[in-house]
C-alpha cells in the first residue's frame, strides 16, 4: 500500500475538495426548496383573503416575503453566493441586447445645431440602421457631401475634419465603455447574481440577468438615463395665458397682437387675460362636449383645476399622447416661449372611472440644477406621509447652488424631473442648506429603491435602445435542468453499459472513473464561481463520451501486451505507458479547440467550451490516476481483471 499512498492521498483530496465545494450547492437547494414552500403557502393565504388582488401586487408581496425569509438568516445568502451558479437558460431570466444611441450623443456634443444639422442627423440615423459603418463616419460623410466642415458643429475652427472625427470616435467609444460600467453598477446594486455584461461590436452591449423576476423593472434599470433636473414651475397667470394661446391656435382663432390691430389694450395684464379665459369657460357651460371640444380643443383635454388653486392641468391617460402631439405641432410651438416647456407627471395622481389622471406642468426649459451633483440616494418611507421617498445628498457645489436656488424662490414650486417626467413639484417653504432633498411620487418602496439605484449609479452618457430581448421563464429553466440531468444520466448509463459489456470487469473500472469525472467537473465549476449553462451540460455529456476514449486506448494496449505472453501486471504497466502519448495528443488538440471557442465565442459557446476544458482535465485525471491505482491494487491483491 505504501507505493499507492501518494496517489491515494491525491485522489482522496480531490474527492473531499469537490464534495466540500459542492456542499453549499446542496444546502442552497434545500433552502430554496423550503422558501418556495413557504411562499406557496403565503400565496394561497393572500389569494384566499383577497381574491381580487392584481398580479402585480401579488408578485410584489410574494417577493417581499421571499426577501424577508432570505434576509432572516445571513447563512442563506452566504450559501447562495458559494453555490454552483446556474446560467440564464437554466434558472430563467432576461437576455437583452442594448445599443448606445450615438446619434443622441453627437447631438449633445454639437454646438449651435441648426436645421441643417438636424436634417443630417435624421438621415444618418436612418442609414445607421442598415449599415455596419460607425455613426460618426456616416455623419462626417453627410457633412462632407454638403461641403460643410465638421468644425462648424464640433471641436474648434483650427481642427481638421480627420482630427474631429478621431475625437468623436473616441467620445463614442468612451460612451459605450462608460455605459457598461454604469449598467454594471446598477445591476450589482439591484442584486442580480452572476450577471453577464459584455460588449459586442462598436456600440452594442449584451446583458444577461439570470433569475430576474420583474422584466419591466429590469428594462427601466438598464435604459433609464437618470437625467435628474430641478426646474422652476411657472406662475399660474403666465401658464394660463400660454394655454389660452395654444387653445386659440388649435381652434384657429388666435391672432398675434404684435402683428395686427387687437381689441386688447396695449397695457392688458396677464390677470385680465386670465379673466377672459374664465369668462369663456362660463359662457360655454351650456355647450355639449363635442361643441366645447371644437371651440376649445386644448382645454377639452387639459382640464384646469376648478378651484383655481394652480394652473396645473389634469389629463386623462388616453388623451396624454394626443395632447403631446398637439404641443409638438409647429404652429403651437411658435406661441410657446423658447424658455418654457410642458411636462407630464411620472405617475397618475388619481383614477377616474378606471382612467388614470396625469398632471401637466408648465416649467422653465433650462434647469436650475441637475443630478450631476448627487452623491448618494437612499429609498425609505416618509414618517409624515407613510409614502415611499428617495432622500438625496449633494456635493459641496450642489449644496451651495441648492441653498441659493431655494433661498431665492421661497413660496414658488420647483419640479423634480427625472428623464423628462415630473416626480414631484413641492413648494419651497424656506432656504434649504446642507444639500439634502427628496423625491416623492414612487408607487411603492421597491420602485423608490430602483430610482435610488439609478440616481446613485450615475447617468448614462447617451440613451441606450433595446434592440433584442429574450426572456426565459423559471418553469422553462427547470425543464432545461430536468432534461439536461436526464440526458447526462442516459449518456452515462449507455457508455457504462457498453464498457462493461465489451471490457467486462475493466469496463466497470472505467464506469466508476466516469462518476469521479462528473464530480470533479461540478466541484470545479462551484469552486471557481463558474456558471453552468445548458450548453455547459452538453459539454459534460460530450466529456462522458470522450472520457472513455482514454480507457479504450489503454485497454486495447493491455490486450496487445497480454497476447504477447506478458503477465497481467506487466501488461497493465506497459499498456498505460504506451497509451500515454496518444491520450495526451488527442486531449491537447481538443483542449486547444475549446480554448479557441472560449476566447472568440460568446454566451452559450463559452459555456460549452468551459465545461469541455474542465471535463478534459477531469477525465485525464480519472483515467490515468484513478483507473491506474485501481488496476494496480487489484493486480497486487490477486483479483482477476478481465479485459473482454
C-alpha positions as MATLAB code, in Angstrom:
seq = 'XXXXXXXXXXXXXXXXXXXXXXXXXXXXXXXXXXXXXXXXXXXXXXXXXXXXXXXXXXXXXXXXXXXXXXXXXXXXXXXXXXXXXXXXXXXXXXXXXXXXXXXXXXXXXXXXXXXXXXXXXXXXXXXXXXXXXXXXXXXXXXXXXXXXXXXXXXXXXXXXXXXXXXXXXXXXXXXXXXXXXXXXXXXXXXXXXXXXXXXXXXXXXXXXXXXXXXXXXXXXXXXXXXXXXXXXXXXXXXXXXXXXXXXXXXXXXXXXXXXXXXXXXXXXXXXXXXXXXXXXXXXXXXXXXXXXXXXXXXXXXXXXXXXXXXXXXXXXXXXXXXXXXXXXXXXXXXXXXXXXXXXXXXXXXXXXXXXXXXXXXXXXXXXXXXXXXXXXXXXXXXXXXXXXXXXXXXXXXXXXXXXXXXXXXXXXXXXXXXXXXXXXXXXXXXXXXXXXXXXXXXXXXXXXXXXXXXXXXXXXXXXXXXXXXXXXXXXXXXXXXXXXXXXXXXXXXXXXXXXXXXXXXXXXXXXXXXXXXXXXXXXXXXXXXXXXXXXXXXXXXXXXXXXXXXXXXXXXXXXXXXXXXXXXXXXXXXXXXXXXXXXXXXXXXXXXXXXXXXXXXXXXXXXXXXXXXXXXXXXXXXXXXXXXXXXXXXXXXXXXXXXX';
ca = [
       0.000    0.000    0.000;
       2.941    2.325    0.552;
       3.606    2.623   -3.176;
      -0.002    3.843   -3.661;
      -0.048    6.228   -0.695;
       0.689    9.449   -2.551;
      -1.795    8.710   -5.332;
      -4.476    7.630   -2.839;
      -3.993   10.848   -0.866;
      -4.217   12.823   -4.114;
      -7.441   11.063   -5.127;
      -8.962   11.354   -1.668;
      -8.034   15.047   -1.511;
      -9.646   15.722   -4.921;
     -12.837   13.912   -3.894;
     -13.089   15.624   -0.488;
     -12.380   19.035   -2.028;
     -15.061   18.529   -4.696;
     -17.626   17.463   -2.102;
     -16.690   20.438    0.090;
     -17.125   22.858   -2.830;
     -20.478   21.314   -3.751;
     -21.813   21.313   -0.163;
     -23.091   24.944   -0.347;
     -24.994   23.989   -3.516;
     -26.709   21.160   -1.644;
     -27.589   23.450    1.295;
     -28.772   26.224   -1.040;
     -31.011   23.770   -2.900;
     -32.684   22.740    0.377;
     -33.005   26.385    1.475;
     -34.642   27.427   -1.793;
     -36.978   24.446   -1.586;
     -38.062   25.435    1.930;
     -38.508   29.106    0.967;
     -40.545   28.185   -2.121;
     -42.814   26.050    0.057;
     -43.436   28.926    2.492;
     -44.048   31.399   -0.357;
     -46.518   28.999   -1.996;
     -48.447   28.719    1.279;
     -48.482   32.523    1.690;
     -49.706   32.890   -1.891;
     -52.674   30.670   -1.116;
     -53.437   32.692    2.030;
     -53.268   36.028    0.183;
     -55.497   34.802   -2.644;
     -57.978   33.406   -0.136;
     -58.168   36.683    1.817;
     -58.156   38.921   -1.266;
     -59.369   37.124   -4.426;
     -59.397   40.386   -6.440;
     -55.728   41.209   -5.884;
     -53.874   42.143   -9.057;
     -50.982   40.065  -10.370;
     -48.503   42.936   -9.882;
     -49.445   43.473   -6.233;
     -49.383   39.732   -5.593;
     -45.907   39.427   -7.132;
     -44.711   42.401   -5.091;
     -45.985   40.909   -1.824;
     -44.568   37.472   -2.574;
     -41.188   38.952   -3.476;
     -41.220   40.929   -0.232;
     -41.965   37.744    1.717;
     -39.237   35.854   -0.131;
     -36.697   38.633    0.525;
     -37.576   38.746    4.224;
     -37.113   34.962    4.508;
     -33.739   35.157    2.777;
     -32.573   38.069    4.934;
     -33.775   36.446    8.165;
     -30.773   34.122    8.200;
     -27.441   35.504    6.884;
     -26.225   31.966    6.162;
     -28.860   31.602    3.410;
     -27.331   34.333    1.254;
     -23.845   33.172    2.185;
     -24.546   29.660    0.937;
     -26.182   31.029   -2.198;
     -23.056   33.013   -3.059;
     -20.897   29.890   -2.689;
     -23.223   27.527   -4.533;
     -22.979   26.400   -8.143;
     -24.278   29.203  -10.343;
     -26.875   28.448  -12.988;
     -26.996   30.331  -16.249;
     -29.862   32.265  -17.779;
     -31.168   29.241  -19.687;
     -31.355   27.074  -16.543;
     -32.798   29.360  -13.864;
     -34.691   31.737  -16.129;
     -34.128   35.451  -16.594;
     -33.556   38.027  -19.305;
     -31.088   38.485  -22.127;
     -31.063   41.998  -23.543;
     -29.025   43.470  -26.382;
     -28.600   47.221  -25.915;
     -27.328   49.731  -28.438;
     -25.856   53.055  -27.361;
     -27.572   55.828  -29.308;
     -24.527   57.551  -30.790;
     -26.780   59.988  -32.634;
     -28.099   61.444  -29.364;
     -24.532   61.640  -28.081;
     -23.475   63.682  -31.121;
     -26.487   65.961  -30.657;
     -25.385   66.552  -27.080;
     -21.800   67.312  -28.136;
     -22.789   69.626  -31.001;
     -22.546   73.403  -30.654;
     -25.272   75.589  -32.138;
     -27.167   72.836  -34.004;
     -29.374   74.266  -36.756;
     -31.893   72.822  -39.209;
     -29.127   71.536  -41.483;
     -27.568   69.668  -38.561;
     -30.921   68.155  -37.586;
     -31.555   67.050  -41.179;
     -28.138   65.387  -41.411;
     -28.673   63.603  -38.099;
     -32.045   62.222  -39.222;
     -30.548   60.959  -42.483;
     -27.560   59.459  -40.662;
     -29.684   57.657  -38.061;
     -31.780   56.132  -40.844;
     -28.665   54.954  -42.687;
     -27.040   53.618  -39.500;
     -29.887   51.128  -39.019;
     -28.894   49.276  -42.209;
     -25.147   49.902  -42.200;
     -22.218   48.416  -40.279;
     -20.349   51.729  -40.542;
     -19.988   53.833  -37.408;
     -22.407   56.700  -36.841;
     -19.533   59.190  -36.666;
     -18.263   58.262  -40.138;
     -21.773   58.396  -41.602;
     -22.342   61.885  -40.179;
     -18.919   63.057  -41.405;
     -19.674   61.854  -44.943;
     -23.050   63.587  -44.943;
     -21.499   66.912  -43.964;
     -18.649   66.479  -46.473;
     -21.191   65.856  -49.258;
     -22.771   69.208  -48.401;
     -19.402   70.958  -48.302;
     -19.709   71.661  -44.566;
     -16.713   71.347  -42.269;
     -17.222   69.479  -39.001;
     -15.700   72.387  -37.075;
     -18.958   74.232  -37.673;
     -20.580   71.989  -35.045;
     -17.733   70.171  -33.260;
     -14.246   70.974  -31.971;
     -12.733   74.289  -32.994;
     -12.014   76.090  -36.235;
      -8.312   75.144  -36.190;
      -9.009   71.407  -36.224;
      -9.239   69.380  -39.420;
     -12.131   67.048  -40.130;
      -9.940   63.995  -39.543;
      -8.907   65.291  -36.108;
     -12.516   65.978  -35.156;
     -13.607   62.544  -36.427;
     -10.881   60.942  -34.309;
     -12.093   62.825  -31.210;
     -15.748   61.966  -31.882;
     -14.863   58.288  -32.386;
     -13.084   58.344  -29.037;
     -16.102   60.014  -27.392;
     -18.427   57.377  -28.877;
     -16.146   54.556  -27.736;
     -15.852   56.056  -24.256;
     -19.644   56.392  -24.106;
     -20.075   52.637  -24.667;
     -17.387   51.814  -22.082;
     -18.925   54.167  -19.532;
     -22.402   52.839  -20.256;
     -21.146   49.312  -19.496;
     -19.670   50.458  -16.182;
     -22.843   52.292  -15.155;
     -25.077   49.368  -16.146;
     -22.807   47.020  -14.183;
     -23.060   49.284  -11.103;
     -26.842   49.412  -11.394;
     -27.164   45.647  -11.843;
     -24.843   44.951   -8.897;
     -26.838   47.266   -6.632;
     -30.082   45.701   -7.859;
     -28.824   42.362   -6.541;
     -28.701   40.147   -9.641;
     -26.401   37.181   -9.061;
     -23.874   36.311  -11.759;
     -24.921   38.875  -14.396;
     -23.114   38.827  -17.728;
     -22.313   42.194  -19.286;
     -20.152   42.261  -22.381;
     -19.540   44.440  -25.391;
     -20.483   43.407  -28.915;
     -19.174   45.400  -31.847;
     -18.702   49.152  -31.655;
     -21.882   50.229  -29.859;
     -23.771   47.204  -28.575;
     -23.875   45.756  -25.058;
     -25.180   42.281  -24.198;
     -26.686   41.973  -20.718;
     -27.788   38.646  -19.232;
     -29.696   38.761  -15.936;
     -30.256   35.243  -14.561;
     -33.160   34.810  -12.153;
     -34.613   38.270  -12.825;
     -38.280   38.338  -11.847;
     -39.545   41.763  -12.898;
     -38.893   42.403  -16.581;
     -40.185   45.990  -16.684;
     -38.046   46.934  -13.690;
     -35.003   45.409  -15.359;
     -35.646   47.340  -18.580;
     -36.067   50.558  -16.627;
     -32.873   49.788  -14.754;
     -30.927   49.300  -17.979;
     -32.447   52.079  -20.080;
     -33.014   54.854  -17.529;
     -30.689   57.711  -18.467;
     -31.023   59.151  -14.937;
     -31.246   62.730  -16.211;
     -32.319   64.465  -12.997;
     -33.286   68.131  -13.272;
     -34.695   70.713  -10.877;
     -36.857   73.214  -12.783;
     -38.985   76.139  -11.626;
     -42.737   75.820  -12.196;
     -44.134   78.905  -13.937;
     -46.637   81.207  -12.238;
     -50.355   80.379  -12.818;
     -51.048   83.673  -14.597;
     -48.356   83.108  -17.216;
     -49.223   79.417  -17.575;
     -52.913   80.082  -18.241;
     -52.035   82.845  -20.686;
     -49.857   80.441  -22.688;
     -52.510   77.711  -22.530;
     -55.113   80.176  -23.858;
     -52.866   80.996  -26.826;
     -52.362   77.283  -27.521;
     -56.127   76.736  -27.330;
     -56.771   79.609  -29.761;
     -54.154   78.310  -32.213;
     -55.657   74.826  -32.188;
     -59.154   76.299  -32.625;
     -57.912   78.543  -35.438;
     -58.921   81.808  -33.713;
     -55.527   83.021  -32.439;
     -54.410   86.479  -33.553;
     -50.902   87.716  -32.733;
     -51.439   91.116  -31.077;
     -47.963   92.233  -32.112;
     -48.811   91.862  -35.825;
     -52.440   93.069  -36.036;
     -54.912   95.519  -34.582;
     -56.091   93.774  -31.462;
     -59.084   94.686  -29.359;
     -56.892   94.119  -26.305;
     -55.493   97.288  -24.848;
     -51.747   97.736  -25.025;
     -51.412   97.517  -21.272;
     -53.573   94.424  -20.786;
     -52.233   92.380  -17.890;
     -51.957   88.605  -17.521;
     -54.649   88.818  -14.863;
     -57.094   90.385  -17.373;
     -56.269   87.595  -19.868;
     -56.922   85.018  -17.190;
     -60.330   86.541  -16.507;
     -61.125   86.280  -20.222;
     -60.379   82.558  -20.086;
     -62.655   82.236  -17.088;
     -65.453   84.151  -18.832;
     -65.057   81.977  -21.916;
     -65.468   78.871  -19.777;
     -68.569   80.412  -18.136;
     -70.186   81.324  -21.434;
     -69.710   77.793  -22.748;
     -71.209   75.921  -19.802;
     -74.299   75.028  -21.859;
     -72.261   73.711  -24.808;
     -72.168   69.987  -25.478;
     -68.888   68.110  -25.091;
     -68.456   67.988  -28.884;
     -69.098   71.721  -29.291;
     -66.759   72.624  -26.437;
     -64.014   70.379  -27.909;
     -64.401   72.130  -31.267;
     -64.135   75.617  -29.755;
     -61.528   74.760  -27.110;
     -59.545   71.699  -28.278;
     -56.776   72.220  -25.720;
     -58.969   72.795  -22.646;
     -61.195   69.889  -23.674;
     -58.226   67.593  -22.974;
     -56.172   69.580  -20.454;
     -58.690   70.323  -17.711;
     -57.805   73.130  -15.281;
     -58.304   72.912  -11.533;
     -61.900   74.091  -10.976;
     -60.896   75.507   -7.587;
     -58.244   77.660   -9.250;
     -55.513   76.705   -6.766;
     -52.973   76.092   -9.538;
     -52.572   76.209  -13.297;
     -51.603   72.538  -13.497;
     -53.814   70.696  -15.966;
     -55.407   67.287  -15.481;
     -55.061   64.924  -18.445;
     -56.637   61.506  -18.885;
     -54.278   58.651  -19.683;
     -55.908   58.007  -23.062;
     -55.516   61.681  -24.012;
     -51.884   62.025  -22.949;
     -50.342   61.112  -26.314;
     -52.947   63.158  -28.156;
     -52.089   66.248  -26.101;
     -48.366   65.707  -26.648;
     -48.953   65.659  -30.412;
     -50.852   68.944  -30.088;
     -47.971   70.536  -28.198;
     -45.476   69.329  -30.808;
     -47.277   70.998  -33.720;
     -45.167   73.769  -35.311;
     -47.878   76.416  -35.017;
     -48.268   75.623  -31.299;
     -44.514   75.739  -30.718;
     -44.492   79.291  -32.128;
     -46.713   80.607  -29.314;
     -44.825   78.779  -26.549;
     -41.869   80.896  -25.349;
     -38.434   79.362  -26.018;
     -37.623   79.136  -22.313;
     -40.794   77.208  -21.392;
     -41.884   73.584  -21.778;
     -44.783   71.377  -20.710;
     -44.042   68.080  -18.919;
     -46.271   65.327  -17.524;
     -46.218   63.735  -14.104;
     -44.395   60.407  -13.859;
     -47.312   58.644  -12.221;
     -51.095   59.122  -12.307;
     -52.235   61.358   -9.467;
     -55.704   59.788   -9.396;
     -58.092   57.454  -11.193;
     -61.453   58.486  -12.619;
     -63.790   55.707  -13.711;
     -60.825   53.392  -14.167;
     -58.972   56.047  -16.199;
     -55.571   57.270  -14.857;
     -55.257   61.038  -14.495;
     -51.885   62.737  -15.090;
     -50.767   66.259  -14.302;
     -49.378   68.646  -16.915;
     -46.843   71.172  -15.604;
     -45.505   74.332  -17.207;
     -41.818   74.725  -16.266;
     -38.647   76.525  -17.270;
     -36.840   74.724  -20.069;
     -33.420   75.358  -18.529;
     -32.875   73.540  -15.225;
     -31.779   75.358  -12.093;
     -29.742   72.297  -11.055;
     -29.003   68.842  -12.493;
     -28.421   65.416  -10.970;
     -24.677   65.510  -11.572;
     -24.281   66.872   -8.047;
     -25.950   63.851   -6.394;
     -23.508   61.826   -4.284;
     -25.912   59.465   -2.530;
     -29.548   58.372   -2.739;
     -31.471   56.209   -0.270;
     -35.045   54.917   -0.540;
     -37.138   54.949    2.616;
     -40.660   55.505    3.952;
     -41.656   59.043    4.888;
     -42.709   59.218    8.574;
     -45.099   62.098    7.767;
     -46.977   60.637    4.793;
     -46.107   56.930    5.132;
     -45.267   57.008    1.412;
     -42.020   55.898   -0.263;
     -39.464   58.646   -0.863;
     -35.857   58.929   -2.030;
     -33.541   61.052    0.108;
     -30.673   62.616   -1.858;
     -27.375   64.128   -0.788;
     -25.418   66.626   -2.894;
     -21.749   67.527   -3.106;
     -20.475   70.856   -1.777;
     -21.030   72.732   -5.056;
     -24.513   71.321   -5.425;
     -25.379   72.133   -1.809;
     -24.296   75.760   -2.293;
     -26.320   76.109   -5.512;
     -29.359   74.414   -3.923;
     -29.255   76.808   -0.975;
     -29.066   79.773   -3.356;
     -31.903   78.472   -5.573;
     -34.289   77.645   -2.726;
     -33.470   80.878   -0.911;
     -34.359   82.946   -3.991;
     -37.614   81.088   -4.721;
     -39.406   80.795   -1.376;
     -43.135   80.312   -1.974;
     -42.554   79.020   -5.512;
     -42.665   75.460   -6.772;
     -39.686   73.504   -8.074;
     -40.391   70.449  -10.231;
     -38.127   67.442   -9.697;
     -37.861   65.894  -13.154;
     -36.232   62.563  -13.968;
     -35.865   61.506  -17.607;
     -38.421   64.050  -18.779;
     -41.255   63.387  -16.321;
     -42.155   65.109  -13.041;
     -41.923   63.053   -9.855;
     -42.954   65.879   -7.547;
     -43.302   69.655   -7.564;
     -43.115   70.848   -3.950;
     -43.431   74.461   -2.786;
     -40.201   75.880   -1.365;
     -41.016   76.710    2.263;
     -37.608   78.032    3.238;
     -33.959   78.071    2.241;
     -32.538   74.529    2.170;
     -28.939   74.195    3.290;
     -26.771   71.108    3.616;
     -27.511   69.761    0.141;
     -30.336   67.437    1.160;
     -33.563   66.971   -0.779;
     -36.057   64.250   -1.534;
     -38.131   62.822   -4.358;
     -41.661   61.573   -3.729;
     -44.155   60.088   -6.144;
     -42.903   56.483   -6.332;
     -45.590   53.791   -6.409;
     -44.018   51.587   -3.735;
     -40.781   51.145   -1.806;
     -39.362   48.785   -4.429;
     -39.846   51.409   -7.137;
     -38.234   54.011   -4.889;
     -35.262   51.680   -4.345;
     -34.909   51.251   -8.105;
     -34.939   55.029   -8.528;
     -32.276   55.412   -5.827;
     -30.070   52.837   -7.566;
     -30.307   54.658  -10.893;
     -29.512   58.026   -9.297;
     -26.608   56.679   -7.246;
     -25.037   54.728  -10.112;
     -24.955   57.817  -12.287;
     -26.389   58.946  -15.591;
     -25.750   57.172  -18.858;
     -23.646   59.266  -21.260;
     -26.172   58.599  -24.030;
     -29.544   56.841  -24.269;
     -29.497   53.087  -24.886;
     -32.085   51.307  -27.003;
     -33.187   47.705  -26.568;
     -32.807   46.076  -29.984;
     -33.240   42.471  -28.860;
     -34.874   40.937  -25.825;
     -35.269   37.321  -24.806;
     -36.933   36.067  -21.642;
     -36.647   32.565  -20.198;
     -39.271   31.679  -17.589;
     -38.348   29.799  -14.388;
     -40.510   26.832  -15.408;
     -38.763   26.592  -18.773;
     -35.425   26.794  -16.979;
     -36.463   23.975  -14.651;
     -37.456   21.900  -17.664;
     -33.986   22.521  -19.117;
     -32.380   21.350  -15.860;
     -34.523   18.199  -15.807;
     -33.837   17.441  -19.463;
     -30.129   18.113  -19.007;
     -29.958   15.845  -15.973;
     -31.838   13.072  -17.799;
     -29.570   13.421  -20.827;
     -26.463   13.206  -18.651;
     -27.817   10.168  -16.816;
     -28.774    8.381  -20.034;
     -25.395    9.180  -21.568;
     -23.606    7.831  -18.508;
     -25.683    4.637  -18.434;
     -25.280    3.944  -22.145;
     -21.500    4.497  -22.102;
     -21.118    2.456  -18.895;
     -23.222   -0.385  -20.305;
     -21.109   -0.537  -23.457;
     -17.832   -0.509  -21.487;
     -18.993   -3.213  -19.073;
     -20.296   -5.458  -21.876;
     -17.214   -5.031  -24.053;
     -14.478   -4.899  -21.403;
     -16.219   -6.719  -18.540;
     -14.559   -6.028  -15.154;
     -12.169   -3.465  -16.642;
     -15.232   -1.732  -18.057;
     -16.602   -1.435  -14.507;
     -13.426    0.455  -13.537;
     -13.968    2.826  -16.491;
     -17.604    3.370  -15.464;
     -16.538    4.148  -11.886;
     -13.969    6.671  -13.097;
     -16.748    8.440  -15.045;
     -18.532    9.176  -11.759;
     -15.406   10.838  -10.416;
     -15.068   12.833  -13.664;
     -18.567   14.314  -13.270;
     -17.937   15.026   -9.568;
     -14.690   16.879  -10.352;
     -16.333   18.953  -13.124;
     -19.174   20.154  -10.872;
     -16.809   20.771   -7.961;
     -14.500   22.848  -10.161;
     -17.414   24.908  -11.500;
     -18.669   25.582   -7.958;
     -15.219   26.329   -6.546;
     -14.330   28.919   -9.178;
     -17.791   30.547   -9.270;
     -18.267   29.490  -12.874;
     -21.765   29.368  -14.332;
     -23.372   26.149  -15.517;
     -25.450   26.650  -18.675;
     -27.429   24.343  -20.948;
     -24.564   24.220  -23.484;
     -22.332   23.515  -20.473;
     -24.397   20.426  -19.737;
     -23.886   19.454  -23.377;
     -20.151   19.833  -22.749;
     -20.417   17.449  -19.759;
     -22.286   14.894  -21.868;
     -19.618   15.155  -24.580;
     -16.959   14.732  -21.889;
     -18.626   11.498  -20.744;
     -18.378   10.149  -24.264;
     -14.787   11.286  -24.680;
     -13.660   10.232  -21.199;
     -13.791    6.532  -22.042;
     -11.680    7.202  -25.126;
      -8.585    7.116  -22.915;
      -9.792    3.875  -21.296;
     -10.341    2.296  -24.707;
      -6.792    3.163  -25.797;
      -5.357    1.782  -22.543;
      -7.404   -1.405  -22.592;
      -6.562   -2.177  -26.190;
      -2.887   -1.699  -25.405;
      -3.169   -4.035  -22.392;
      -4.846   -6.629  -24.620;
      -1.995   -6.443  -27.123;
       0.600   -6.845  -24.365;
      -1.231   -9.833  -22.865;
      -1.365  -11.531  -26.274;
       2.458  -11.447  -26.355;
       2.515  -13.624  -23.220;
       3.299  -10.953  -20.619;
       1.886  -11.168  -17.099;
      -1.147   -9.112  -16.137;
       0.943   -6.665  -14.063;
       3.492   -6.186  -16.863;
       0.685   -5.826  -19.425;
      -1.067   -3.177  -17.304;
       2.122   -1.163  -16.767;
       3.101   -1.421  -20.425;
      -0.439   -0.663  -21.656;
      -0.705    2.537  -19.602;
       2.789    3.762  -20.508;
       2.388    3.138  -24.251;
      -1.086    4.752  -24.384;
       0.037    7.969  -22.689;
       1.305    9.699  -25.844;
      -1.854    9.014  -27.893;
      -4.098   10.074  -24.990;
      -2.184   13.300  -24.346;
      -2.075   14.208  -28.060;
      -5.809   13.705  -28.613;
      -6.763   15.647  -25.468;
      -4.390   18.533  -26.182;
      -5.828   19.082  -29.669;
      -9.369   19.047  -28.247;
      -8.317   21.385  -25.426;
      -6.833   23.877  -27.923;
     -10.104   23.861  -29.863;
     -12.032   24.511  -26.626;
      -9.716   27.426  -25.779;
     -10.366   28.981  -29.201;
     -14.116   28.567  -28.747;
     -13.947   30.192  -25.307;
     -11.769   33.070  -26.491;
     -13.724   34.028  -29.600;
     -17.176   32.710  -28.717;
     -19.812   34.372  -26.572;
     -22.562   33.313  -24.193;
     -23.614   29.691  -24.852;
     -20.458   28.894  -26.844;
     -18.272   29.962  -23.927;
     -20.316   27.839  -21.504;
     -19.828   24.787  -23.707;
     -16.087   25.433  -24.120;
     -15.548   25.968  -20.386;
     -17.094   22.682  -19.278;
     -15.324   20.871  -22.117;
     -11.926   22.169  -20.926;
     -12.666   21.251  -17.307;
     -14.014   17.871  -18.399;
     -10.858   17.062  -20.362;
      -8.682   17.682  -17.324;
     -11.005   15.709  -15.030;
     -11.253   12.758  -17.427;
      -7.447   12.569  -17.780;
      -7.062   12.520  -14.003;
      -9.701    9.799  -13.665;
      -8.269    7.598  -16.438;
      -4.561    7.990  -15.748;
      -4.596    8.213  -11.948;
      -7.778    6.687  -10.511;
      -8.086    3.857  -13.035;
      -4.342    3.104  -12.797;
      -4.397    2.888   -8.996;
      -7.470    0.652   -9.146;
      -5.762   -1.691  -11.639;
      -2.522   -1.800   -9.628;
      -4.375   -2.540   -6.396;
      -6.464   -5.331   -7.925;
      -3.400   -6.919   -9.541;
      -1.412   -6.688   -6.290;
      -4.260   -8.374   -4.369;
      -4.535  -11.096   -6.982;
      -8.027  -10.069   -8.071;
      -8.704  -11.294  -11.578;
      -9.144   -8.433  -14.031;
     -10.835   -9.399  -17.298;
     -10.499   -7.173  -20.360;
     -13.013   -8.632  -22.767;
];
